[in-house]
Amino acid sequence: MELRPILSTLLRHKTAAALIVLEIALSCAIICNALFLIGGRLDRLNLVSGVAEDEVVRVQLTGIGEDTDAAALTRSDLALLRGLPGVKAASVTNQVPFVNSSWNTSVNMAKDQKQPTLVATTYMGDEQFFAALGPKLVAGRGFAADEFIEWAALDAPDSKVSIPSMIITRSMADKLFPGQSALGKSLYSWGEEPIRVVGVVDHLVRPSEQGGAVAHEYSMVFPIRVPYSLGGNYLLRTDPARRDEVLKAAVAALEKNGPSRIILEENTKTMEALRAGYYRQDRAMVWMLAAVIIALLVVTALGIVGLASFWVQQRTKQIGVRRALGATRGQILRYFQTENFLLASIGIVLGMLLAYAINQLLMGKYELPRLPLYYLPVGAVLLWVLGQIAVYGPARKAASVPPAVATRSA
């Protein structure tokens, strides 16, 4: 099929052609960036936490006033919790994943280093921390019994107690020791003494977003027994079907064991519920952007259908003449499909340029990453296919016009 007749027709209808090109360009630009934003949100929603999310429940509480022997009460709490039916492991820690605050500290490779190598989050846990939370050890070993220290001893004025060992994530190990094993290496973080890496876990996310996507797994665990007053986070692991039962029993046990404490009900829930609440805005953003994309596609499709229908009506005589001269229905159909393809291609090229410009604006205003180039052809193919589907109805109607009717309509 020759393109000259198509181009000639489009030049005679500049305004209508320009409007559809502009509509496609705007749709392409917005859809490409919306798909990019959806992809980023889905990456967050699918983030591997390293936690046994379907088995862990968290109880958070706080004391009323100052507890002079929080460590003793914590030991009593843990004995009760570990004796509850269905509890596989129970631990207390300073922080948990999927909250909006975290303990973060600098990590250095040398003692007198001026600028930190990285900033990592710090979990502190007792002998059942890993069994309760669920991170999987992929190298090295867990903490030895003689490596655990008490928070009170470490936090005491003029304390000489140092942290003997740490377990870090694979992501942190790869950053600090690329191409090497982290086991046996020493790092400087808390205090003046080096802390030896004895184990590496596959995944363990930060509790908050500090550090961005690159540093979301810069996590380390210290063998420190903390009192409930340091965060108030009790973690219990059980079978998925018994989580509600265990959670209720744990709350009742803690209330009875320490009546001068308050259970923070809004934070006492399963780990799955904590994650769902933490990513609530991300899910809402995905649905909103998906609705925007669908709305744009519908509006663009309606615009293409309306313009194509208008042109069919305007060209009835022209179509009839071509049919009378021997043009087949397939040729008429391909004529309108090719015309739409040309308009869509021009709009898509402009839309790609506009998509890049919008991304640059978002990068400057909201610190978003650069739009990957593969999103552009995705948006282009989507609009090409949409254009062909939308124009098919009017084009088929044009192809079915009888030659005699078309010539008598002059």
Steps between C-alpha positions, in 0.01 A plus 500: 500500500634844404536750782457807279116494496494451876740789562307719260175431683657569839639832377148605402383425855789651697303599809333164554826314432694728735246448780521123483881514482508725806262271686715196424818688596362605838368151565833345408695736726273451799462124452877442476565690823199341672623151407843594635351616829285187525808286440683674783207454738465133407870448571441638850189287550690186397803578715642189668519576871685194627234465769260206548210739445226237505615359835606800709287716729612810682384634835610851587462644845628787708544552869330756720772700668853371551558128544801448726536133409381476142754227422359265764144564386608434141645162596174417676301610194705284267464194724122539491486565126721206412274275704181596319338225288598530134801729555810372319728785608474835676740790520519867588676754279553872463325527162300304244453525122220699339484795738595861444797527734827315532831487684771605257873541547811554292725210406872550440773277364772664711506638855600856414294529183356851456211426263287186556507231235124458536214544744324183613207421723565315825291214636573369849381158601536211741551128443161453328507814283568319172266213582221747578546744211614256233808637313692215333870460565686443171859520623684464827326425827256638750603662825674287761356488852796693646462784248172636634523807719244694704381840385537638852871407505561654160305816578647561844706817557870439431415151374797292385278236341540466123296318241689185403328405174237586244294337227439706186292466184633376170431842346710673765777241469517545122522876543776488761698207362429465126622169365614387845360312795392725786552227759773578749530862385477777758294818482474809718156617600407516869790590728873506441554127466466308172198273458558171320261372234409140584201444273310622195123480449332500162255787562396728785338830408530832677197597707478832313586650160813681616782460251272439201461193283873426480545480878170336593685183608800651675414327827704350781414307815682532832484230774348730760222403740281808523227574757141549388537872578729537198233507230258260666505255208418137577515264201335159502512236231223247453309313231311732261165357607567572868618862473180659633480249784864555599468878473204509739670263743820706494316825570317339792823355642687831479214698654487257792877491548542878498175680576675838509567484129291599197456278194518714186210337318548687170850349472416155637427286195636239263807579292287468186268770635798721581625463143155566353468820700853610414438468125141625501587821316702311239206274418270802479745670266513195272121487473478875441763495225339195341168687495672798337649278231167331429322837485759637258473193279121525493509872417762445230304211351180706495687784331633269231157343446332842481753643255500190282119492493491868405747445218307201369189713487686783326663270245201288408509613138878455480469148640223418255707620206791285610269200537357563156852511357570156642628556854421204720360514852838389632673789327256754646545342844880514471480862382342617825720274711813637332373855544448436870843336529666810354316732737574275796870479404536877485319533833711227659829662392387831649369315806837333561673837498234638732528194728872562537437868577239414764741251657771766519252726679407224746867423560564862594188548714459162671843334463361216289744283302545537126232344280640173357489502120309170481186671629484708180449211256251346744289815484546522122384143435204551733383808307566345159288199589233723653491714184454201273223357718322836527512575128389153395127568549482822293738354239285188464194722463678692223601180326139380497364809318348383166649682198157591356377657827820697539486648150131598532576685824678783322 
